[in-house]
Amino acid sequence: MIVRPAGNGTLLLVTQPDHARLAAAIISAWRTGTVEPASARAAVLFAIEQHDNGWREVDAAPALNAATGRPYDFADTPPGVKQEIWPRGAERLAAESPLAAALVARHGLTLHAHRRGDPTWQGFFARLEQIQAGLLHECGAEAGPDKAAFERAYDLLHLGDLLSLVFCNLWTDPMDAKDYRITLGRDEDLCVSPDPFDGARVCFEVPAHVIADRRYESDAALRVAFRDAPVVKLRGTAAGVGTAAGAAGVRS
């Protein structure tokens, strides 16, 4: 769950699956870089749309952070919960798209790479690496040009994830990723430099659940508030600045 104070006595809660769908919507308009076959394009966009599907169960029943009295944000969710999210997400997609599932596994490994030295995370890495290896073998992306294409596809997932997170969290510091700079401009618009959209302005929206910004006494009380919360649409745009020259891309 993305937990964003709205500044008016309320919190905006954006589920991770909804954030992922926003990431896919933005990347579907990405126009720079290597032209992928239509079949690969569909799998890559599917992976981006589903990259946080392992959060589905977690976000459907938000848990209370006892230290704050508010729902856990995705960043401070307990490690034991996080360690189940990406194996579950990859395994959920494996039958439908081994490529998409492998990209989701790669995302989990990349996000938590800084925890490689933590003994409590060794089982997570062993399990997810085994899942990813089997999926890469299944889709023939273990080495050579197909592995290079897989890496380019993951660049797109990473960029889409970051773009959506910047918007949903209202992060104001510039972010650099894969030869692009992402900034949040006036009116909460995303600006990407160099331009990956061929001059287009991409309009998007993401649903957010509105709950009171107060201390909740229990998981049950929080879940009732979430169940009964009105849903609003957070709307924004993404636009490029300058001439795009990035290495990752998907075209129609």
C-alpha positions as CSV (number, residue, x, y, z in Angstrom):
1,M,0.0,0.0,0.0
2,I,1.2,3.5,-0.8
3,V,0.1,5.8,2.1
4,R,0.1,9.5,1.2
5,P,-1.1,12.2,3.6
6,A,-3.5,14.5,1.8
7,G,-2.9,17.4,4.1
8,N,-6.6,17.8,5.0
9,G,-7.0,15.3,7.8
10,T,-7.1,12.3,5.4
11,L,-4.8,9.7,4.0
12,L,-4.8,8.6,0.4
13,L,-4.2,4.8,0.0
14,V,-3.1,3.6,-3.4
15,T,-2.9,-0.2,-3.6
16,Q,0.3,-1.7,-5.1
17,P,-1.7,-3.4,-7.9
18,D,-3.3,-0.1,-8.9
19,H,0.1,1.6,-8.8
20,A,1.4,-1.2,-11.1
21,R,-1.4,-0.6,-13.6
22,L,-0.5,3.1,-13.7
23,A,3.1,2.1,-14.5
24,A,1.9,0.0,-17.4
25,A,-0.3,2.8,-18.7
26,I,2.6,5.2,-18.8
27,I,5.0,2.8,-20.4
28,S,2.5,1.8,-23.0
29,A,3.1,5.4,-24.4
30,W,6.9,4.9,-24.3
31,R,8.3,5.4,-27.8
32,T,12.1,5.4,-27.7
33,G,14.6,2.7,-28.0
34,T,14.5,-0.8,-29.5
35,V,11.4,-1.9,-31.4
36,E,10.1,-5.1,-29.8
37,P,8.0,-7.8,-31.6
38,A,4.3,-7.5,-30.8
39,S,4.3,-10.7,-28.8
40,A,7.2,-9.4,-26.6
41,R,5.5,-6.0,-26.2
42,A,2.4,-7.6,-24.8
43,A,4.3,-9.7,-22.3
44,V,6.4,-6.8,-21.2
45,L,3.4,-4.6,-20.6
46,F,1.6,-7.4,-18.9
47,A,4.6,-7.8,-16.6
48,I,4.6,-4.1,-15.7
49,E,0.9,-4.2,-15.1
50,Q,1.3,-7.3,-12.8
51,H,4.6,-6.6,-11.2
52,D,3.1,-6.0,-7.8
53,N,0.3,-8.6,-8.0
54,G,1.9,-10.4,-5.0
55,W,0.7,-7.5,-2.9
56,R,-2.9,-8.3,-3.8
57,E,-3.6,-10.2,-0.6
58,V,-1.7,-7.8,1.6
59,D,-3.4,-4.7,0.3
60,A,-6.9,-6.3,0.4
61,A,-6.6,-6.5,4.2
62,P,-4.3,-3.7,5.3
63,A,-2.4,-4.2,8.5
64,L,-1.8,-1.6,11.3
65,N,1.7,-0.3,12.1
66,A,1.5,-0.3,15.9
67,A,4.2,2.3,16.0
68,T,2.3,4.9,14.0
69,G,-1.3,3.8,14.4
70,R,-1.6,4.1,10.6
71,P,-1.6,1.4,7.9
72,Y,1.8,0.0,6.9
73,D,3.3,1.7,3.9
74,F,4.9,-0.5,1.2
75,A,8.3,0.7,2.5
76,D,7.9,-0.2,6.1
77,T,5.9,-3.4,5.6
78,P,7.5,-6.2,7.8
79,P,10.3,-8.2,6.1
80,G,8.5,-11.5,6.5
81,V,5.5,-10.2,4.5
82,K,7.8,-8.8,1.8
83,Q,9.7,-12.0,1.4
84,E,6.5,-13.8,0.3
85,I,5.3,-11.1,-2.2
86,W,7.6,-11.6,-5.2
87,P,7.7,-15.4,-5.2
88,R,3.9,-15.4,-5.0
89,G,3.7,-12.9,-7.8
90,A,6.0,-14.7,-10.1
91,E,4.5,-18.1,-9.5
92,R,1.0,-16.6,-10.1
93,L,2.0,-15.5,-13.6
94,A,4.2,-18.4,-14.6
95,A,1.5,-20.4,-16.5
96,E,0.2,-17.4,-18.4
97,S,3.5,-15.8,-19.3
98,P,6.9,-17.2,-18.3
99,L,8.6,-14.0,-19.6
100,A,6.3,-11.7,-17.5
101,A,6.8,-14.0,-14.4
102,A,10.6,-13.9,-14.9
103,L,10.5,-10.1,-15.0
104,V,8.5,-10.0,-11.8
105,A,11.1,-12.3,-10.1
106,R,13.9,-10.0,-11.4
107,H,12.1,-7.1,-9.9
108,G,12.0,-8.6,-6.5
109,L,15.7,-9.5,-6.7
110,T,16.6,-6.0,-7.8
111,L,14.5,-4.2,-5.2
112,H,16.1,-6.1,-2.3
113,A,19.6,-6.5,-3.6
114,H,20.9,-4.3,-0.8
115,R,19.8,-7.1,1.6
116,R,22.1,-9.7,0.2
117,G,24.3,-9.7,3.3
118,D,21.4,-10.2,5.7
119,P,21.1,-13.8,6.9
120,T,17.3,-13.4,7.4
121,W,16.9,-12.8,3.6
122,Q,19.0,-15.7,2.3
123,G,16.0,-18.0,1.9
124,F,14.2,-15.3,-0.1
125,F,17.1,-14.9,-2.6
126,A,17.6,-18.6,-3.0
127,R,13.9,-19.2,-3.6
128,L,13.4,-16.4,-6.0
129,E,16.6,-17.0,-8.0
130,Q,15.5,-20.6,-8.5
131,I,12.1,-19.5,-9.7
132,Q,13.7,-16.9,-12.1
133,A,16.2,-19.5,-13.4
134,G,13.4,-21.9,-14.3
135,L,11.4,-19.2,-16.0
136,L,14.3,-17.9,-18.0
137,H,15.0,-21.4,-19.2
138,E,11.4,-21.9,-20.2
139,C,11.3,-18.7,-22.3
140,G,14.8,-19.2,-23.7
141,A,16.2,-16.0,-22.2
142,E,19.2,-17.5,-20.3
143,A,21.9,-16.0,-22.5
144,G,22.7,-14.2,-25.8
145,P,20.4,-11.8,-27.6
146,D,17.3,-13.1,-25.8
147,K,18.9,-12.4,-22.4
148,A,19.9,-8.9,-23.6
149,A,16.2,-8.3,-24.7
150,F,15.1,-9.5,-21.2
151,E,17.4,-6.9,-19.6
152,R,16.0,-4.2,-21.8
153,A,12.5,-5.3,-20.9
154,Y,13.4,-5.1,-17.2
155,D,14.7,-1.5,-17.8
156,L,11.1,-0.6,-18.8
157,L,9.6,-2.2,-15.8
158,H,12.0,-0.4,-13.6
159,L,11.2,3.0,-15.3
160,G,7.5,2.4,-15.1
161,D,7.6,1.5,-11.5
162,L,9.6,4.6,-10.6
163,L,7.4,6.9,-12.7
164,S,4.3,5.7,-11.0
165,L,5.9,5.8,-7.5
166,V,7.0,9.4,-8.0
167,F,3.5,10.4,-8.9
168,C,1.7,8.4,-6.3
169,N,4.0,9.5,-3.5
170,L,4.5,13.0,-4.7
171,W,8.3,12.6,-4.5
172,T,9.8,16.0,-5.4
173,D,13.5,15.1,-5.6
174,P,14.7,14.4,-9.2
175,M,15.2,10.7,-9.9
176,D,17.8,9.3,-12.4
177,A,17.3,5.9,-13.9
178,K,18.4,4.2,-17.2
179,D,19.7,7.4,-18.8
180,Y,16.5,9.3,-17.9
181,R,15.8,12.0,-15.3
182,I,12.3,12.0,-13.8
183,T,10.9,15.1,-12.0
184,L,7.6,16.1,-10.6
185,G,6.6,19.4,-12.2
186,R,3.9,21.9,-11.5
187,D,0.4,20.5,-11.0
188,E,1.9,17.2,-10.1
189,D,2.9,16.4,-13.7
190,L,5.7,13.9,-14.5
191,C,8.5,15.3,-16.6
192,V,10.9,12.9,-18.3
193,S,14.2,13.9,-19.9
194,P,15.1,13.1,-22.6
195,D,11.6,12.8,-24.1
196,P,10.5,9.2,-24.5
197,F,7.0,10.0,-25.7
198,D,7.7,11.6,-29.1
199,G,6.3,14.9,-28.0
200,A,3.0,13.5,-26.7
201,R,1.5,14.4,-23.4
202,V,0.3,11.2,-21.6
203,C,-2.9,11.6,-19.5
204,F,-3.5,9.0,-16.7
205,E,-5.3,8.4,-13.5
206,V,-5.0,6.1,-10.5
207,P,-7.7,5.3,-7.8
208,A,-7.0,6.2,-4.2
209,H,-9.0,5.2,-1.1
210,V,-9.6,8.1,1.3
211,I,-9.5,7.3,5.1
212,A,-9.2,9.6,8.1
213,D,-5.6,10.4,9.2
214,R,-5.8,9.3,12.8
215,R,-4.5,6.5,15.0
216,Y,-6.4,3.3,14.5
217,E,-6.8,0.9,17.4
218,S,-6.7,-2.4,15.6
219,D,-6.3,-4.1,12.2
220,A,-10.1,-4.7,12.3
221,A,-10.8,-0.9,12.7
222,L,-8.4,-0.1,9.9
223,R,-9.9,-2.7,7.6
224,V,-13.5,-1.4,8.2
225,A,-12.3,2.1,7.3
226,F,-10.6,0.8,4.2
227,R,-13.7,-1.2,3.2
228,D,-15.9,1.8,3.6
229,A,-13.5,4.4,2.1
230,P,-14.6,6.6,-0.8
231,V,-12.4,6.3,-3.8
232,V,-11.1,9.3,-5.7
233,K,-9.2,9.5,-9.0
234,L,-5.7,11.0,-8.8
235,R,-5.1,12.5,-12.3
236,G,-1.9,13.6,-13.9
237,T,0.1,13.7,-17.1
238,A,3.6,12.6,-18.2
239,A,5.5,14.5,-20.8
240,G,9.0,14.5,-22.2
241,V,11.6,17.2,-22.1
242,G,14.3,17.3,-24.9
243,T,15.1,14.6,-27.5
244,A,14.9,11.0,-26.4
245,A,18.0,8.8,-26.7
246,G,17.3,6.1,-24.1
247,A,18.2,2.5,-24.7
248,A,14.9,0.9,-23.6
249,G,11.6,1.0,-25.4
250,V,8.5,-0.6,-26.6
251,R,6.6,0.5,-29.7
252,S,3.2,-0.3,-31.1
